[in-house]
Amino acid sequence: MKRQLINYETLLKVTKAIPHSRDPEELVLMTVESIKTTLEVKGCTVFLVNRSTNKLEVAASIGLSDEYIDKGPVSALRSIAQSLQEGPIAIYDVTDDPRIQYPEEAQKEGIASILSVPIVARGEVIGALRVYTAEPWEIALDDVNFVQAMAAIVGIALDLTRQYKGMKESIEVLKSLRDPRFLKHRRRTPYEGVPVSVPTMRSEKHLSNS
């Protein structure tokens, strides 16, 4: 019951932060830190899919060394790829599982088990949230559900941030249209832009005189 309460409090904290943050990096970093603290694990990383290269790129990470993070390109097609297609995947032993792309590097880092959960935004998988433990982890369903909920929050936060930035850019464009400094360059004469087939007051007067 205590673990469930802690999980709930963590979810509430991260959820409350969404409306007050316009920086996706800040929210993602808060997520990985919260998961590491709540589950008392070795580390946590958020990967985002680069569609042009099919690589998983690190957006935020905690508890892992720079050497491990920079070990090499992480392929979305080779590194626990099923988690991007089928849902949560738990790796109990990183040294004996073909789904691990860098088993030797993981062992050297002191990683025993990995939980990988997809991050989804608007029905599209945009990345993966991965939790690493130093000891073999018999992952409980409550923990899987908690990590899934955190991954969902990351997906929502990234999508909202993207929409906010797009809306902000649109607002700036509208502001520039009302700015006198720009208006003077777009000032038109009364007849500018009127199709030739539409008679203007000037053309009507000319026709009446003729």
N, C-alpha and C positions, 0 to 999 in steps of 0.2 A: 504494500500500500504506500509506503514511504517513497519508493522508486516512482510509482505512478504519479504521486503528488509532485515530485521534483520534475518529472517529464512535463506535466501540465503547466507548472510555473515557468519552465523554460519556453514552452510553446507560446505562452501568454506574453512573455517578455519580448520575444522576437516579433510576434504579430503586432504588438503595440508600437514597435519601432518603425514599421513599414510606412505609416502615413507621415512620419516626421523626418524621413530620410529621403534625399534625392540622389544619393550616391550609392549605386549598386554594390561597389566594392565594400563599403561600410557594412551593408546588410549581410553580404556573403561572409565577410570576416566574422561578424557577430555570430552567424550560424555555426561555423566550424568551431569557434571557441566554445559556444554553448554546448554543442554535442560532446566535445572532448571533456568538458568539465562535468556534464551531467552523467555521461556513461562511464566516466573514469577510464578512458581508453588512451592508447598511445598517441594517436593522431587522427586528423580528419582533413579531407581535401574536397574541394568543389572543382570539377572539370567542366568546361564548356566545349561543345563540338564545333570544330572548324569545318564547315561544309566543303570548303574548297580543297582541303587536304585530307579530310577524314581523320584528323588527329584530335585527341582530347587535350585541350590546353588548360593549364592550371589557372583558375581565377582567384582562389584563396586556399591557404593551407596552414595547418598548425601542428606542431609536434613532430614534424619530419625534417630531416636535414636537407640542406641545399644540395648536397651531393646526390641524395636519392631523388629529389625533385627534378634535378637536371640530368638524370641518368640516361635520357634519350627520349626520342619522340614516342608518345603513347598513342597507339593505334586504336581507333574506335572499332576496328574490325577484328582486332586480336586480343585486346586487353579486356577480359571479362565482357565480351561483346554482347552476351545474352542479356545482360542487365539493361542494355539500351533497347532491347526488343521485347523481352519477356517479363521484366520487372525485377524485384530484389533478388540478388544472387549472393549467397554466403560461401566464402572459401574458408574451410576449416584449417587446412594446412597448405601454406603457400609453396612449400618445397615439393609438394606432390600433387599438383593440379595443373593440367595442360592449359587451363584458361588464363593462367598468369603469364604475362608477356616477359617480365623480368624477375624470375624466381630467385636467382642468385643475389641480385641487388636487394630484393626484399628480405632475404635471409640475413644478409650483411647489415641491413638497417635495423634488424631486430624485430621484424614483423612476423607474426605467427598466423593471424587470420585477417580476412578482409570482408567487409559487407559493402556491396555496391548497389545503389538504388538510383533509378533514372530520375532526372529532373525534367519536368514537362511544363510547357507553356502553350496554352491554346491548342492542346491536343497534339503538340509536336515535341518530340524528345530533343532537348537542347543541351543536355549534359548529364553528368553523373555525380552523385554525392557518395563518397567512399569513407568508410570508417576502418581504422587499423588498430589491431591489438597486439600487445607484446606476448601475450599468452594465448594458447588455443582457446577459441571462444565458441561455446555452445550457445548460439544466439537465440534468445527467447523471442517469442512472437511480439511481446510488448515492446521490446527494443526495436524490432524491425518496423513495427507500426509507428513508433516515435520518429525514427530516421526518415520514414516515408513522409510523415507529416512535415518534418523540417524541409525535406526536398521539395514538397509542394509549396511551402512558403517561399522558398528561394525562387521557384519558377514564377510565382505570382509577383514577387517583389521585382524581379528582373523585367517582367512584362510591363508592370506599372511604371517602372522607371523609364523604360523605353517610350511608353506612351506619353509620359510627362515631358520628356525631352523633346519629343515631336511636337507636342502641344505648345511648349515654350518657344520653339523655333517659329511656329505658326504665329504666335502672339507677337513675336519680335518683327515678323514680316508685316503684320497689320499695323503695328506701331509706326514702322518706317513709312507706310503709305500715308499716314496722317501727319508725318513730320514735315513742317514747312520747308526744311532744307531739301527735302526730296520732291515736294510738290511742285516747286518752281521749275524743275526740270521736266515735269510731265504736264505742264499747263497747255491746254488746247484752245484753238480758236473755236468760235461758235459753230463753224462748218467742218471742222476737221473730223474725219472719221465717219462722215455721213455718206452712205452709198450714193453713187451718181444717179441712180434711178429714182431717188427720193428727192422731190423738189424742195429747195430751201427758200427762206423768205427772200433772199437775194435773187435767186433764179426766177421766183414767181413775179417779183417786181419787174425783172428784165422782160419776161414774157408779156406782162400786161402793157408795157410801154411799146412793145413791138407790134 
